[in-house]
Amino acid sequence: MAWFSSLFSFASRRSVSEMKQEVVERQFERTRSSMARARYDAAQTTSENREHWRFADGLSARSANSPQVRQVVRNRARYETCNNSYAAGMLLTLANDMVGTGPRLGLNIAGKPQLNKAIEREFKAWAKEIKLPHKLRTMRIARAKDGEAFALLTTNRKLRTPVKLDVKLIEADQVTTPYLDITNPLATDGIRYDSFGNPSEYDILPNHPGDNIALPNWEPQKHDAANVIHWFREDRPGQLRGISELLPALPLFAQLRRYTLAVISAAESAANVSGVLESSDASGAEEPDPFVEIDIPRRSLLTTPAGMKLSQLKAEQPVTQYGDFKNQIINEIARCLNMPFNVAAGNSAGYNYSSGRLDHQIYFRSIGIDQADCEATVLDRIFFAWLAEARLIEGLLPEIIEEPDHLIEHSWAWDPAEDLDPVKTAQARLLKLTSGLTTFQREFAADGFDWEAEMNDQAKALGVSIEQYQAMVRQKLFASTVMVASSQDQPLSARKMRRMVKRAVAAVLGGKA
């Protein structure tokens, strides 16, 4: 046991810090040896890729999107959008395709149809009064260009509607904290958070920092988070402020414009020179001074000095690949917006029906996701703020709303995407209706309409009651054979069902079964 006693006495003489340091060093060696065995090509730094990866860093989303970085990117995105027709057109098309003429509210409070219609009618009139669709389009452009859009819920006594709520748009530059405490983990530039990570307060400058006013006010006004809407795309966990969606494409926009200007300059230089006198005689005859301009009258015959030949500069630009190169750059730019080339360029010359439909499916899928994000982040906030004020106005609503906000069933209907083949779409919808795979509510909502209102209007136009009109539609949809089979409760085979559906489709389209 002597060796144990000596070992214990040796360990007791060592300090705790030394023992901890030894443990850390052993752990580091094990980690380093395991990393050496993980031979990822992308993790290697070589003489060939060192410059490419030189600016890769491990900054957090909050540090990477610092106020200074966001300001530089924001200013460059605005500059490019103002000076590049492709950039301006892409953002305008994106906003128009997403917002369209504006979303329409659909309310479905159970057992209160009159209340639903009254709220829909009053909200529609209020949205038109404050130009809500226009503001939504502006917010979508700002989110793509600046990286984020802000809206302030305020009161506007000049509105002609009973509800005086208004939506005031502000630029991202105004949402800032000039003297930010960087040691506070619950605060970022312009925003403070509670202990749960929810925004609690916003700092908003009363004037834009770029305003040309004599005495700008740099003291931000504090606004409760309940009155501020902040819409941006969160690409990383922990991201608190938005960055321009055009960020990956900004260098490409610059390349596109520089290349276009260079080609035009080269073509203009060649076209501006009418001709060049070349000497073919090396006998030492007197030659004119080089680079001397000679005026040549239009529509005239010329004689050249002896030994001289008149020729024109050969125009080398634009080359035959000029259009293809520009198209590839535009295609790469549009990818970060999930936008197909023909939409970004406004040119479908190289498309056929199949390729156009495939590209548009991806694009409008992205549009649908943006619309759902807008509903949750922007529209629901606006609607419930409007409803809170409408509840306080006596006589505005026919009934009292007893349900809390989160239990009020509602939806938003957007303008449908333009159909590339409406006949095929109508046939597909008819098949789904006759086979019970969809409903009239869903199909009308897909086109941005309320099914009850449309059916009532159609019944009124035909001079029949709504019950009679529904019976006519029911008779038109389902063939008599299907009705008889269902009344006798006879099971239908798949083949017989397909034949009946085909017969119903032919009957609706006016063809033969």
Helices and strands as residue ranges (DSSP letters): H 2-13, H 16-37, G 41-43, H 61-64, H 67-83, H 85-99, E 104-107, H 113-129, H 132-145, E 148-155, E 165-170, G 172-174, E 187-188, E 191-193, E 199-204, E 221-224, G 225-227, E 228-232, G 247-249, H 250-272, E 276-279, E 308-311, H 322-335, H 341-345, H 353-374, I 375-379, H 380-390, G 405-407, E 410-413, H 422-434, H 440-446, H 451-462, H 466-477, H 480-487, H 494-509
